[in-house]
Amino acid sequence: MIDACDGCLRRSYEFAPDAVESRPARLDVDAVCLHSDSYPAPLRELTQPPPVLYATRIDLVARLDEPVAVVIGSRRPSEYGRTLAYRIARGLGAAGVPVVSGLALGIDAIAHRGCVDAGGRTIAVLACGVDVPYPRTNRRLYERIREHGSVVSEMPPGSRPYRWLFPARNRIMAALGKVTVVVEAAQRSGTLITADFAAELGRDVAAVPGQVTTEAAAGTNGLLRSGAALVTGPQDVLDLLYGVGMREVPGASRPVLDSHAERTLNLVGQGLGLDELGRELGISAAVLRATLARLELQGLLRRAPSGAYVLTA
């Protein structure tokens, strides 16, 4: 669907030397301008809204029937950050909440994947044309998003990503979301630009707490000090979106554990290795392996590539 006036289209191509004006219709890409009824209403609140929004499925963006959550974070997350990002996005997807992110390496890609894995709808906002998978390593995920959600951009098809476009696209993500959740970010992370845009627009900003000694969590912990809502899982985000207890994550109940298994889980969550677990629990290696295997079968633990056990989503 092309529902954009000539003037707005010309403006959108002014900074797109790689784009070809005939490409949107030929590539089956939708384009709507500010004068279109299909233009997403939240973007009109921006000081400088995109004159034209290009999308693989504009209908999924223009008429959202549920509040949207933005889930973003570091391009080089820790295992803790990866686990929380997937858990949050998967829970939101299962609850029917669309998840917006930027398809970047790290937390962004994990958020998209978690939402799609749960059968949810996800929206990827790119700093290039919607027909340009970026980064290339996320091509397979890009195809899954096109199938189960929408890819959007203010840049015409064919546009390559330029450094200045990434902060610009962050304002689109912030505007689309009712709440922006930062999972893991350093003090000078570009992710915080999105959080700033969200705050300026009057949207809720939330953050996952991290270890106070870790630079990778300095940005998120700083957001919490500044008044951001604390998020430890998808239910916290649902409470922000709908009100406390108004909507729950489907199938969120955990298996009932005995005190020994519960303590093992808590120690794994603290980052203890196998030797430390055995000493802290005071059990033999054989009993420890059996306990860990049982928790893994219950879906509460998984083995990381390093060989250590970590909490799952």
N, C-alpha and C positions, 0 to 999 in steps of 0.2 A: 504494500500500500504506500503510495507517494501522496502525502497530503501536506505539501509545503509550497509556499508561494515563491516566485522567482527571486524576489528580493532577499528573503531569508536564505535561500539556497546559495545565492551569490556570496553572501556574508560568510557562510560556513566553509566555502571553498577558498576564501582569501588566504588562509594560513595552511592550505593543504596542497602543496606543489605536487605530491605524488598521486593525488586523486584524479579520477576521470569523471566528468559530470554525468555521463550516461550510465554509470555503473550501478547505482542503487536498484533500479528496476530490473536490470539484466541479471543481477546477482540475487534477486528475490529478497532484497533488504528493504525494510520499511523506513520511511522518513516522514517525520511530522514536524511542523514549525510552530512557533508561538501562537500563530493565528488559528491553529487547528484545535477542534474539540477533543482530539485524541492525544494532545500534548499532556504529559503527566503533570497534574496540578501541583505536586510538591515542588517541582523545579521552578515554578513561577515565583516562588518565594525567594529565590536567589537574587542578589543584587545584579548579577550578570548571568541570566539564564542562557543556556545554549540556544542560539537562534533556530537550530534544527537538531533534533535528536534522531539518530539512526539506530535501528534495532532489528534483530532477527525475528522478534515477536513483539511488536509494540503493544499488542492487546494485553500481554501479561504484565506490562509495565504501566500502561495508562489506566487500567481499571482493576487495581488490586483490591481484593475483597477482605484482606487481612492486613493488619499493621506489619511493617517490614522491620527486620533487624539487620543491621550492618555488623559483620564480624570480620575484624581485621587484626593485623599484628606483624610481627617481625618476619623478615625474609629468611632469617637463620634462627628458628626457634629451638628451644631446648626440648627434650623429650616431654617434660612437664607441659610446656606450652602446646606442643603438638597434640598431646592427649586431651587437654582441656578444650582446644579449638574444635577437635573432631566431636567430642562429647556434646558440646554446646550446640554446634550446627546440626548434628544428627538429631538431637532432641527437638530442636526447633522445627526441622523438616518433618519429623514424625507428628508434631503437633499442628502442622499446617501453616506454619509461619514462613513466608518467603525470606531467604537469606541473601543479602547483597554483599559482594566483596569485589576485589580488583583483579583476580586471577594471577596475582603475583606469586612468586615462589614462596614457600613457607606457609604461614598461617592462612593467607588468602586462599590458596589452592586447597588446603586441608578443610577450610570452612565450606567451600563449594562441594567438595567430595562428600563430606559428612551429610550435607543436606540432600544431595542426590541419592546417596546410599539409602537414605530413609524414605525415598520416594517423594521428597519435597521439591519445591520450585526454587530455583536459585537464579540470581541476576548478576552477571559479570559486567562491570563497568571498565572499559578499556581506554587507554591513552593512545589508541591508534584506530584504524578502521575496524568495523565489526567483522570483516572478512579476513583479518590478519591475526592469526593465533599468536599471542605474545604473553610470556616467552614461549619459544618453540617447544621446549621440553614439556609444556602443558597442553600440547596439541590434542592428545587423547581426551583429557579432561574438558578442553574447549568443545570438542564434539559432543560430549555427554551433556554439557550445559546447553548447547544449541538444541539438543533433543528434548531436554526436560525443563528448560527455562528460557532465558533470553540473554543475548549479548547486546550491550548498548554502548554508544559512544557519541560524542558531539562532533567527532571527526568523520569526514566522508569515507566511504569504502576506498581501500587502496592506500590510505594514509599510514605512513610509518610512525612508530613512537618516537617522540622527541622528549628530551629531559624536562622541558618546561610544561609538557602536557600532563605529567603525572600529578603535580599539585592541583592543576586545573580539574582533572577528573575526580579528585578527592571531594570537591564540593558537590558533585553530582551524587556520589555515594551518600554523603552526609544528608543531602536534601531528601533522598528517597526513603531513608530510614526514620522510624519513629524513635529508635534507640540505636546508638552506636556502641558496640562492645569491643574494647581493645583487650586482646588476650595477652599479648606479650610485646613490649616495646622498650627500647633504650631511651635515654633521656633526650637524645636528639633525633629520634626516629621520625621519618616522614609520616608514619602512621598518626602521629599526634596532630598533624595538620588537619586530618579528617575529623578528629575529635574537636579541634578548635572550630571548624566550620559548623559541626553539629551544635555545639554550645551557642554559637552566634545565632543560629536559626531557631534556638529555643527547644532543640531536641534533647532527649535524655542521653547522657554519656555514662557508660559503665566500664568497669575494668576488672580484670582477674588479678588478685593479689599475687605477688611473687616474692621470692626470697629477698630479704633486704640487703644481702651481701652480693647480689647478682646484678651486674650492670644491665643485663638483658631485661630486667624487670624494673629498672629505675623509672622509666617513663610511666608505666602503669601504676606503680606505687605513688608516683607524683600526682597522677590523676585522682587517685583515692584521697590523698591529702587535700586536694583542691575541692573535694566534695562529690566526686563521681560515685555512682552507685557501685557497691561491691557485688561481684558475680562469682559464684563458685560452680555453677552448672546451669543447664537450660531452664530449670524451674525458676531461678532468679530472674532470668530474662522474660519469661512468660508473665511473672508477677509485675514487672515493669510495664509490659505491653497491655495487659488486660486487667490488672488489679490482683492483689494477693489472693491466691486460691481460686481464681475465676477460671483458669484453664490449666490442666496438668499435662505433663509429658506422658504419652501412652506407654504403658508397660514399664513404668519407671521403678516399680517396687523391686528391691534387691532380695536375693535368697536369704533366709534366716540362717545366721552363722552362730556356731558355738563361740565361747569366749576366746578359745585358743586360736581359731581361724580369724576372728575379728582382730585379735592382737597382731597376728601375722600380717594382715592387710594393712593395719596402721603403720607397722614398721617398714613395710615395703614402700608405703607412701612417703615415708621420711627419707627414702633413698638408701636404705641399708643394703649391703651386698649379701651374698649367700653366707659367707663366713660370719659376718656380723649378725645375721639373722639367727644362725645356729647358736651363737654365744648368748645373745640377748634372750632367746626363747628357752635356752637350756635343754635343747633336744638333740638327738642324734641326727646325722646327715640323712639317714634313711627316712626318719619320721618327717624331717623338714621337706625332703623331696616329695613325699606322699601328700603333705599338706599343700604345697605349692601346686602340685599336679591337680589336686581336687579344686583349688580355687581357679586354676586356669580352665578346667572343664566347665566351671560355673560361669565363665566369662568375666571374672573379676580381675584376673591378672593375665599378662601376656609376656612372652620372652622378647626382649629387645635384641637388636642385632649384636649388641655388645655381650649378650649372654645373661645380663641382669634381668630381674623381673620388675615390671612396672605396672601401675594400675591401668586398667583399660577404661574405655568410655562406657 
